[in-house]
Amino acid sequence: MTACRRFHRLLRAANRSILSVSVLLVLIAWHRGSWGQDLPVIPPTGRHVPQLARYLDRVEIYGSVAFRQLAVFPVRVRDNAELPGNWLTMDQALTRGVLNVSEKGTQGAVPQVNAHNRSPSEYVFILAGELLAGGKQARMVRQDTALAPGQTAELSVFCVEAHRWEGTTDFWAANTLAPASLQQELRRGAEQQRVWKEVAWNNALLGAQNRTDSLAAALNADVVRGQLVEIRERLLPQIPADTVGIIVVDGERALGAEFFGRSGLAMAFLPKLLDAYAVDVLLKRSAAYRPDSARQQEAATEFLRRVQRASSYDGVTRGSGTGLRTRTGGLLGDDVRIEDAMVHYGIQIEDRITPLPPTPQASKIRPQDRE
């Protein structure tokens, strides 16, 4: 009986300690001035792989930068141990000549291309959804890939130029990223025919149809590029220098988030990421409005908490490191990490970002364009 009473006294003391810690966290949050700007009270992330859980536990949200209904919330990471090593983006590496991307063999193969990182000291990070110009037809990279110094890998790609199969065997930087809605289709597991349909819809909605049905040509068309430049000029100067990612809100609905292992990579990809969401949220719609900023903040905060409550599991990657996937709670996410350091984690809602347009007239696909 004495042992039982001792146990209950210890239990009551433990409960008081837990309550005290909870109250302290609430007071810290109040003292720091804004639940939306800093999130010391964080939902548990025990179902994520440990490296991602530790990262998400330390994420904090800055105030938004906005253009009409598009709100972008930069994020930082408290006490962040940045991804080690020297890193280049795919575009940087291709422009400098340290990355070679070419068709597979002399004949080429639609779903694969070869990539070789020639740098003896720098990693190259290739973001899912990035476009490659040249080759026998433009391609879109299907998954995040990190290439170590000197590494060669076969990249999994989709064709995003249905009516061309001629040209050189080498690719160069298209300096464009597929719209967020098309990246979402990648995470859904889309097949090539679906990608061609999405590209055709995208080009039609942008008023940028072209002879080869090229996504890269549409995104670089004057009618599109001029608008994207204006959006970049409005938003980019407001992004804090220590930003490691963004949460994107359309009106009062969060669409997705991008998290990087170091601020340098985040800032290098940010212009293209802004373009990818702006195409869907702003350029494909005629109506423009400015929603309530407080509700947008709430949407971003709740989305972060959804991500923190979600789960993830190890996957595969074409390059170095380990892949990761999230397919739960209405979320679609992918990650690549090197040892214990996260390179990139991109995650989107499962619901379509843009409504399905009317089905266009079927395109004639050349036999050599098929897988």
DRENDO-1510 file (C-alpha; in Angstrom, 1 decimal, always signed):
<recs>
REC; n; res; u; v; w
REC; 1; MET; +0.0; +0.0; +0.0 .
REC; 2; THR; +2.9; +2.4; +0.8 .
REC; 3; ALA; +4.5; +1.7; -2.6 .
REC; 4; CYS; +1.1; +2.4; -4.3 .
REC; 5; ARG; +0.8; +5.8; -2.5 .
REC; 6; ARG; +4.3; +6.7; -3.4 .
REC; 7; PHE; +3.6; +5.9; -7.0 .
REC; 8; HIS; +0.5; +8.2; -7.1 .
REC; 9; ARG; +2.5; +11.1; -5.5 .
REC; 10; LEU; +5.2; +10.8; -8.1 .
REC; 11; LEU; +2.5; +10.7; -10.9 .
REC; 12; ARG; +0.8; +13.9; -9.5 .
REC; 13; ALA; +4.2; +15.6; -9.4 .
REC; 14; ALA; +5.0; +14.6; -13.0 .
REC; 15; ASN; +1.6; +16.0; -14.2 .
REC; 16; ARG; +2.3; +19.3; -12.4 .
REC; 17; SER; +5.7; +19.5; -14.2 .
REC; 18; ILE; +4.2; +18.8; -17.6 .
REC; 19; LEU; +1.6; +21.5; -16.9 .
REC; 20; SER; +4.3; +24.0; -15.9 .
REC; 21; VAL; +6.3; +23.3; -19.1 .
REC; 22; SER; +3.1; +23.8; -21.2 .
REC; 23; VAL; +2.3; +27.1; -19.4 .
REC; 24; LEU; +5.9; +28.3; -19.9 .
REC; 25; LEU; +5.8; +27.6; -23.6 .
REC; 26; VAL; +2.5; +29.5; -23.9 .
REC; 27; LEU; +4.1; +32.5; -22.1 .
REC; 28; ILE; +7.2; +32.3; -24.4 .
REC; 29; ALA; +4.9; +32.4; -27.4 .
REC; 30; TRP; +2.9; +35.4; -26.0 .
REC; 31; HIS; +6.1; +37.3; -25.1 .
REC; 32; ARG; +7.6; +36.8; -28.6 .
REC; 33; GLY; +4.6; +38.7; -30.0 .
REC; 34; SER; +3.1; +36.6; -32.8 .
REC; 35; TRP; +1.9; +33.0; -33.1 .
REC; 36; GLY; +2.3; +33.3; -36.9 .
REC; 37; GLN; +5.8; +34.7; -36.9 .
REC; 38; ASP; +7.4; +32.2; -34.5 .
REC; 39; LEU; +6.1; +28.8; -33.5 .
REC; 40; PRO; +7.6; +27.6; -30.3 .
REC; 41; VAL; +4.6; +25.3; -29.6 .
REC; 42; ILE; +5.0; +22.7; -32.2 .
REC; 43; PRO; +2.9; +19.6; -32.9 .
REC; 44; PRO; +4.7; +16.3; -32.6 .
REC; 45; THR; +6.6; +15.1; -35.6 .
REC; 46; GLY; +7.4; +11.6; -34.4 .
REC; 47; ARG; +6.1; +9.9; -37.6 .
REC; 48; HIS; +8.6; +11.6; -39.9 .
REC; 49; VAL; +12.0; +10.1; -40.5 .
REC; 50; PRO; +14.3; +11.5; -37.7 .
REC; 51; GLN; +16.3; +13.9; -39.9 .
REC; 52; LEU; +13.2; +15.5; -41.4 .
REC; 53; ALA; +11.4; +15.6; -38.0 .
REC; 54; ARG; +14.3; +17.5; -36.5 .
REC; 55; TYR; +14.3; +20.0; -39.3 .
REC; 56; LEU; +10.5; +20.6; -39.2 .
REC; 57; ASP; +10.6; +21.1; -35.4 .
REC; 58; ARG; +12.8; +24.2; -35.8 .
REC; 59; VAL; +10.9; +25.9; -38.7 .
REC; 60; GLU; +9.7; +29.4; -38.1 .
REC; 61; ILE; +7.5; +31.5; -40.5 .
REC; 62; TYR; +8.2; +35.1; -41.5 .
REC; 63; GLY; +5.5; +37.5; -42.5 .
REC; 64; SER; +4.1; +37.2; -46.0 .
REC; 65; VAL; +5.1; +38.9; -49.2 .
REC; 66; ALA; +2.2; +39.1; -51.5 .
REC; 67; PHE; +1.1; +39.9; -55.1 .
REC; 68; ARG; -2.7; +40.0; -55.4 .
REC; 69; GLN; -4.1; +36.7; -54.1 .
REC; 70; LEU; -0.6; +35.0; -54.1 .
REC; 71; ALA; +1.0; +35.1; -50.7 .
REC; 72; VAL; +4.5; +33.7; -50.1 .
REC; 73; PHE; +5.7; +33.1; -46.5 .
REC; 74; PRO; +9.5; +32.7; -46.2 .
REC; 75; VAL; +10.7; +30.4; -43.5 .
REC; 76; ARG; +13.8; +30.0; -41.6 .
REC; 77; VAL; +15.2; +27.3; -39.3 .
REC; 78; ARG; +16.3; +27.9; -35.7 .
REC; 79; ASP; +19.8; +26.8; -34.9 .
REC; 80; ASN; +20.1; +25.4; -38.4 .
REC; 81; ALA; +23.2; +23.3; -39.1 .
REC; 82; GLU; +23.4; +24.0; -42.8 .
REC; 83; LEU; +23.8; +21.3; -45.4 .
REC; 84; PRO; +27.6; +20.9; -45.7 .
REC; 85; GLY; +29.6; +21.0; -48.9 .
REC; 86; ASN; +29.6; +23.3; -52.0 .
REC; 87; TRP; +26.4; +23.1; -54.0 .
REC; 88; LEU; +25.3; +24.3; -57.5 .
REC; 89; THR; +21.9; +24.3; -59.0 .
REC; 90; MET; +21.4; +22.4; -62.3 .
REC; 91; ASP; +21.2; +25.7; -64.3 .
REC; 92; GLN; +24.3; +27.0; -62.7 .
REC; 93; ALA; +26.2; +23.8; -63.4 .
REC; 94; LEU; +25.0; +23.6; -67.0 .
REC; 95; THR; +25.9; +27.2; -67.6 .
REC; 96; ARG; +29.4; +26.8; -66.1 .
REC; 97; GLY; +30.0; +23.6; -68.1 .
REC; 98; VAL; +30.6; +21.4; -65.1 .
REC; 99; LEU; +27.4; +19.4; -65.7 .
REC; 100; ASN; +26.8; +17.5; -68.9 .
REC; 101; VAL; +23.3; +16.2; -69.6 .
REC; 102; SER; +22.8; +14.2; -72.8 .
REC; 103; GLU; +20.5; +11.8; -74.6 .
REC; 104; LYS; +20.9; +8.2; -73.8 .
REC; 105; GLY; +22.9; +6.8; -76.7 .
REC; 106; THR; +22.8; +8.2; -80.2 .
REC; 107; GLN; +19.1; +7.4; -80.7 .
REC; 108; GLY; +17.9; +8.7; -77.3 .
REC; 109; ALA; +15.1; +7.4; -75.1 .
REC; 110; VAL; +12.2; +9.5; -74.0 .
REC; 111; PRO; +12.1; +8.6; -70.3 .
REC; 112; GLN; +15.8; +8.7; -69.5 .
REC; 113; VAL; +18.8; +11.1; -70.0 .
REC; 114; ASN; +22.3; +10.8; -68.8 .
REC; 115; ALA; +23.9; +13.3; -66.4 .
REC; 116; HIS; +27.5; +13.6; -65.4 .
REC; 117; ASN; +28.9; +16.0; -62.8 .
REC; 118; ARG; +32.4; +17.0; -63.9 .
REC; 119; SER; +33.2; +19.1; -60.8 .
REC; 120; PRO; +35.8; +17.6; -58.5 .
REC; 121; SER; +34.5; +19.4; -55.5 .
REC; 122; GLU; +30.9; +20.6; -55.9 .
REC; 123; TYR; +27.6; +18.8; -55.6 .
REC; 124; VAL; +24.9; +19.5; -58.2 .
REC; 125; PHE; +21.2; +19.5; -57.0 .
REC; 126; ILE; +18.6; +18.9; -59.7 .
REC; 127; LEU; +15.0; +19.9; -58.6 .
REC; 128; ALA; +12.0; +17.8; -59.6 .
REC; 129; GLY; +10.1; +19.8; -62.3 .
REC; 130; GLU; +13.2; +21.5; -63.8 .
REC; 131; LEU; +13.2; +21.7; -67.6 .
REC; 132; LEU; +16.0; +20.8; -69.9 .
REC; 133; ALA; +16.2; +22.5; -73.3 .
REC; 134; GLY; +17.8; +21.0; -76.4 .
REC; 135; GLY; +18.3; +17.3; -77.0 .
REC; 136; LYS; +15.8; +15.7; -79.4 .
REC; 137; GLN; +13.0; +17.2; -77.3 .
REC; 138; ALA; +12.7; +19.2; -74.1 .
REC; 139; ARG; +12.4; +17.2; -70.9 .
REC; 140; MET; +11.2; +17.7; -67.4 .
REC; 141; VAL; +13.1; +16.0; -64.5 .
REC; 142; ARG; +10.8; +13.6; -62.5 .
REC; 143; GLN; +12.5; +13.6; -59.1 .
REC; 144; ASP; +15.0; +15.4; -56.9 .
REC; 145; THR; +18.5; +14.3; -57.6 .
REC; 146; ALA; +21.8; +15.2; -55.9 .
REC; 147; LEU; +24.9; +14.4; -57.9 .
REC; 148; ALA; +28.2; +14.1; -55.9 .
REC; 149; PRO; +31.5; +15.4; -57.3 .
REC; 150; GLY; +32.4; +13.3; -60.3 .
REC; 151; GLN; +29.1; +11.2; -60.2 .
REC; 152; THR; +27.2; +10.0; -63.3 .
REC; 153; ALA; +23.6; +9.1; -63.1 .
REC; 154; GLU; +20.6; +8.3; -65.3 .
REC; 155; LEU; +17.8; +10.8; -64.8 .
REC; 156; SER; +14.2; +9.9; -65.1 .
REC; 157; VAL; +12.4; +12.5; -67.2 .
REC; 158; PHE; +9.2; +13.2; -69.1 .
REC; 159; CYS; +8.9; +14.7; -72.5 .
REC; 160; VAL; +7.3; +18.2; -72.4 .
REC; 161; GLU; +7.6; +18.9; -76.2 .
REC; 162; ALA; +5.3; +16.5; -77.9 .
REC; 163; HIS; +5.9; +17.4; -81.5 .
REC; 164; ARG; +9.7; +17.4; -81.9 .
REC; 165; TRP; +12.2; +14.5; -82.2 .
REC; 166; GLU; +15.2; +15.9; -83.8 .
REC; 167; GLY; +18.3; +17.9; -82.9 .
REC; 168; THR; +21.4; +17.5; -80.8 .
REC; 169; THR; +22.2; +14.9; -78.2 .
REC; 170; ASP; +23.1; +17.5; -75.6 .
REC; 171; PHE; +20.9; +19.6; -73.3 .
REC; 172; TRP; +21.3; +23.0; -71.8 .
REC; 173; ALA; +19.6; +25.1; -69.1 .
REC; 174; ALA; +16.1; +26.1; -69.9 .
REC; 175; ASN; +16.1; +28.3; -66.7 .
REC; 176; THR; +12.5; +27.3; -66.1 .
REC; 177; LEU; +10.5; +25.1; -63.7 .
REC; 178; ALA; +7.3; +23.4; -64.5 .
REC; 179; PRO; +4.1; +25.0; -63.0 .
REC; 180; ALA; +3.2; +23.8; -59.5 .
REC; 181; SER; +0.2; +22.0; -60.9 .
REC; 182; LEU; +2.4; +19.9; -63.2 .
REC; 183; GLN; +4.8; +19.2; -60.3 .
REC; 184; GLN; +1.8; +17.9; -58.4 .
REC; 185; GLU; +1.1; +15.5; -61.3 .
REC; 186; LEU; +4.6; +14.1; -60.9 .
REC; 187; ARG; +3.9; +13.4; -57.3 .
REC; 188; ARG; +0.6; +11.8; -58.2 .
REC; 189; GLY; +2.5; +9.3; -60.4 .
REC; 190; ALA; +1.3; +10.7; -63.8 .
REC; 191; GLU; +2.1; +8.8; -67.0 .
REC; 192; GLN; +3.5; +10.5; -70.2 .
REC; 193; GLN; +0.1; +10.9; -71.8 .
REC; 194; ARG; -1.1; +12.8; -68.8 .
REC; 195; VAL; +1.9; +15.1; -68.8 .
REC; 196; TRP; +1.3; +15.9; -72.5 .
REC; 197; LYS; -2.3; +16.8; -71.7 .
REC; 198; GLU; -1.3; +19.0; -68.8 .
REC; 199; VAL; +1.3; +20.8; -71.0 .
REC; 200; ALA; -1.3; +21.4; -73.7 .
REC; 201; TRP; -3.8; +22.8; -71.2 .
REC; 202; ASN; -1.1; +24.9; -69.6 .
REC; 203; ASN; +0.0; +26.4; -72.9 .
REC; 204; ALA; -3.6; +27.1; -74.0 .
REC; 205; LEU; -4.5; +28.8; -70.7 .
REC; 206; LEU; -1.4; +31.0; -71.0 .
REC; 207; GLY; -2.1; +31.9; -74.6 .
REC; 208; ALA; +1.4; +30.6; -75.5 .
REC; 209; GLN; +0.7; +27.7; -77.8 .
REC; 210; ASN; +3.5; +26.9; -80.1 .
REC; 211; ARG; +4.4; +24.6; -83.1 .
REC; 212; THR; +6.1; +21.8; -81.1 .
REC; 213; ASP; +3.8; +22.1; -78.0 .
REC; 214; SER; +6.9; +23.0; -75.9 .
REC; 215; LEU; +6.3; +23.8; -72.2 .
REC; 216; ALA; +9.7; +25.6; -72.0 .
REC; 217; ALA; +8.8; +27.8; -75.1 .
REC; 218; ALA; +5.4; +28.7; -73.5 .
REC; 219; LEU; +6.9; +29.7; -70.2 .
REC; 220; ASN; +9.6; +31.8; -72.0 .
REC; 221; ALA; +7.1; +33.4; -74.4 .
REC; 222; ASP; +7.0; +37.2; -74.1 .
REC; 223; VAL; +3.3; +37.2; -73.0 .
REC; 224; VAL; +4.3; +35.0; -70.0 .
REC; 225; ARG; +7.8; +36.1; -69.2 .
REC; 226; GLY; +6.9; +39.8; -68.9 .
REC; 227; GLN; +4.3; +39.1; -66.2 .
REC; 228; LEU; +6.6; +36.8; -64.3 .
REC; 229; VAL; +9.4; +39.4; -64.3 .
REC; 230; GLU; +7.0; +41.9; -62.8 .
REC; 231; ILE; +6.0; +39.4; -60.0 .
REC; 232; ARG; +9.6; +38.6; -59.3 .
REC; 233; GLU; +10.5; +42.3; -59.0 .
REC; 234; ARG; +7.7; +42.9; -56.5 .
REC; 235; LEU; +8.4; +39.8; -54.3 .
REC; 236; LEU; +12.1; +38.9; -54.3 .
REC; 237; PRO; +13.5; +42.1; -52.7 .
REC; 238; GLN; +11.3; +41.4; -49.7 .
REC; 239; ILE; +12.6; +37.9; -49.0 .
REC; 240; PRO; +14.9; +37.8; -45.9 .
REC; 241; ALA; +18.5; +36.6; -46.7 .
REC; 242; ASP; +18.4; +33.7; -44.2 .
REC; 243; THR; +15.3; +32.1; -45.9 .
REC; 244; VAL; +15.6; +28.4; -46.3 .
REC; 245; GLY; +12.1; +27.8; -47.9 .
REC; 246; ILE; +8.6; +29.1; -48.5 .
REC; 247; ILE; +5.0; +28.3; -47.9 .
REC; 248; VAL; +2.7; +29.3; -50.7 .
REC; 249; VAL; -0.9; +30.4; -50.2 .
REC; 250; ASP; -3.5; +31.1; -52.9 .
REC; 251; GLY; -6.2; +33.3; -51.5 .
REC; 252; GLU; -6.8; +31.6; -48.2 .
REC; 253; ARG; -5.8; +28.1; -49.3 .
REC; 254; ALA; -2.2; +26.8; -48.7 .
REC; 255; LEU; -0.9; +25.0; -51.8 .
REC; 256; GLY; +2.5; +23.8; -50.8 .
REC; 257; ALA; +5.9; +24.4; -49.3 .
REC; 258; GLU; +9.6; +24.1; -50.3 .
REC; 259; PHE; +12.3; +23.5; -47.6 .
REC; 260; PHE; +16.0; +23.4; -48.3 .
REC; 261; GLY; +19.0; +22.4; -46.3 .
REC; 262; ARG; +20.8; +25.7; -46.8 .
REC; 263; SER; +19.8; +29.3; -47.5 .
REC; 264; GLY; +22.0; +29.6; -50.6 .
REC; 265; LEU; +20.2; +26.8; -52.4 .
REC; 266; ALA; +16.8; +28.2; -51.4 .
REC; 267; MET; +17.6; +31.7; -52.7 .
REC; 268; ALA; +19.0; +30.3; -55.9 .
REC; 269; PHE; +15.8; +28.3; -56.6 .
REC; 270; LEU; +13.4; +31.0; -55.3 .
REC; 271; PRO; +12.9; +32.9; -58.6 .
REC; 272; LYS; +11.9; +29.8; -60.5 .
REC; 273; LEU; +9.7; +28.6; -57.6 .
REC; 274; LEU; +7.9; +31.9; -57.5 .
REC; 275; ASP; +7.3; +31.5; -61.3 .
REC; 276; ALA; +6.0; +28.0; -60.9 .
REC; 277; TYR; +3.2; +29.1; -58.4 .
REC; 278; ALA; +2.5; +32.4; -60.1 .
REC; 279; VAL; +1.7; +30.7; -63.4 .
REC; 280; ASP; -1.0; +28.7; -61.7 .
REC; 281; VAL; -2.3; +31.3; -59.2 .
REC; 282; LEU; -2.1; +34.5; -61.2 .
REC; 283; LEU; -1.4; +34.0; -64.9 .
REC; 284; LYS; -4.1; +31.3; -65.6 .
REC; 285; ARG; -6.9; +33.4; -64.1 .
REC; 286; SER; -8.5; +36.5; -65.2 .
REC; 287; ALA; -10.0; +37.5; -61.8 .
REC; 288; ALA; -7.7; +39.2; -59.2 .
REC; 289; TYR; -8.3; +40.0; -55.6 .
REC; 290; ARG; -6.5; +40.7; -52.4 .
REC; 291; PRO; -7.7; +38.4; -49.6 .
REC; 292; ASP; -7.4; +39.0; -45.8 .
REC; 293; SER; -3.8; +38.8; -44.8 .
REC; 294; ALA; -4.5; +37.5; -41.3 .
REC; 295; ARG; -6.4; +34.5; -42.8 .
REC; 296; GLN; -3.6; +33.9; -45.2 .
REC; 297; GLN; -1.2; +33.8; -42.2 .
REC; 298; GLU; -3.5; +31.3; -40.5 .
REC; 299; ALA; -3.5; +29.2; -43.6 .
REC; 300; ALA; +0.3; +29.1; -43.8 .
REC; 301; THR; +0.6; +28.3; -40.1 .
REC; 302; GLU; -2.0; +25.5; -40.3 .
REC; 303; PHE; -0.3; +24.1; -43.3 .
REC; 304; LEU; +3.0; +23.9; -41.5 .
REC; 305; ARG; +1.3; +22.1; -38.7 .
REC; 306; ARG; -0.2; +19.6; -41.1 .
REC; 307; VAL; +3.2; +18.9; -42.5 .
REC; 308; GLN; +4.6; +18.5; -39.1 .
REC; 309; ARG; +1.9; +16.0; -38.2 .
REC; 310; ALA; +2.3; +14.0; -41.4 .
REC; 311; SER; +4.5; +11.0; -41.8 .
REC; 312; SER; +7.4; +10.1; -44.2 .
REC; 313; TYR; +9.3; +7.1; -45.2 .
REC; 314; ASP; +12.5; +6.3; -47.0 .
REC; 315; GLY; +12.4; +6.0; -50.8 .
REC; 316; VAL; +14.9; +5.9; -53.7 .
REC; 317; THR; +16.8; +8.5; -55.6 .
REC; 318; ARG; +18.7; +8.4; -58.9 .
REC; 319; GLY; +21.8; +10.1; -57.4 .
REC; 320; SER; +23.5; +10.3; -54.1 .
REC; 321; GLY; +21.9; +10.1; -50.7 .
REC; 322; THR; +18.5; +8.8; -49.7 .
REC; 323; GLY; +15.1; +9.6; -51.0 .
REC; 324; LEU; +12.0; +10.2; -48.9 .
REC; 325; ARG; +8.2; +10.3; -49.6 .
REC; 326; THR; +5.1; +11.7; -47.9 .
REC; 327; ARG; +1.8; +10.3; -49.1 .
REC; 328; THR; -0.7; +10.9; -46.3 .
REC; 329; GLY; -3.1; +13.3; -44.8 .
REC; 330; GLY; -4.0; +14.8; -48.2 .
REC; 331; LEU; -0.3; +15.7; -48.8 .
REC; 332; LEU; +2.2; +14.7; -51.4 .
REC; 333; GLY; +5.8; +15.2; -50.6 .
REC; 334; ASP; +9.3; +14.2; -51.6 .
REC; 335; ASP; +12.8; +14.7; -50.2 .
REC; 336; VAL; +16.4; +13.9; -50.8 .
REC; 337; ARG; +19.1; +13.9; -48.1 .
REC; 338; ILE; +22.8; +13.3; -47.8 .
REC; 339; GLU; +23.6; +11.3; -44.7 .
REC; 340; ASP; +21.9; +13.2; -41.8 .
REC; 341; ALA; +21.5; +16.5; -43.8 .
REC; 342; MET; +18.3; +17.4; -45.7 .
REC; 343; VAL; +18.9; +18.8; -49.2 .
REC; 344; HIS; +15.3; +19.5; -50.2 .
REC; 345; TYR; +11.8; +18.6; -49.1 .
REC; 346; GLY; +8.9; +19.7; -51.3 .
REC; 347; ILE; +5.3; +19.1; -50.3 .
REC; 348; GLN; +2.0; +20.0; -51.8 .
REC; 349; ILE; -1.7; +19.5; -51.2 .
REC; 350; GLU; -3.3; +16.5; -52.9 .
REC; 351; ASP; -6.3; +18.4; -54.2 .
REC; 352; ARG; -5.7; +19.9; -57.7 .
REC; 353; ILE; -4.1; +23.3; -57.6 .
REC; 354; THR; -5.9; +24.4; -60.7 .
REC; 355; PRO; -9.3; +23.2; -62.0 .
REC; 356; LEU; -9.3; +20.8; -65.0 .
REC; 357; PRO; -10.1; +22.8; -68.2 .
REC; 358; PRO; -12.3; +21.4; -70.9 .
REC; 359; THR; -10.6; +18.5; -72.8 .
REC; 360; PRO; -8.8; +20.0; -75.8 .
REC; 361; GLN; -8.8; +18.3; -79.2 .
REC; 362; ALA; -6.5; +15.3; -79.1 .
REC; 363; SER; -3.0; +15.9; -80.4 .
REC; 364; LYS; -1.3; +13.6; -82.9 .
REC; 365; ILE; +1.8; +12.2; -81.2 .
REC; 366; ARG; +4.7; +11.0; -83.4 .
REC; 367; PRO; +5.5; +7.3; -82.8 .
REC; 368; GLN; +9.1; +8.1; -81.9 .
REC; 369; ASP; +7.9; +10.4; -79.1 .
REC; 370; ARG; +6.3; +7.5; -77.3 .
REC; 371; GLU; +8.1; +5.6; -74.5 .
</recs>
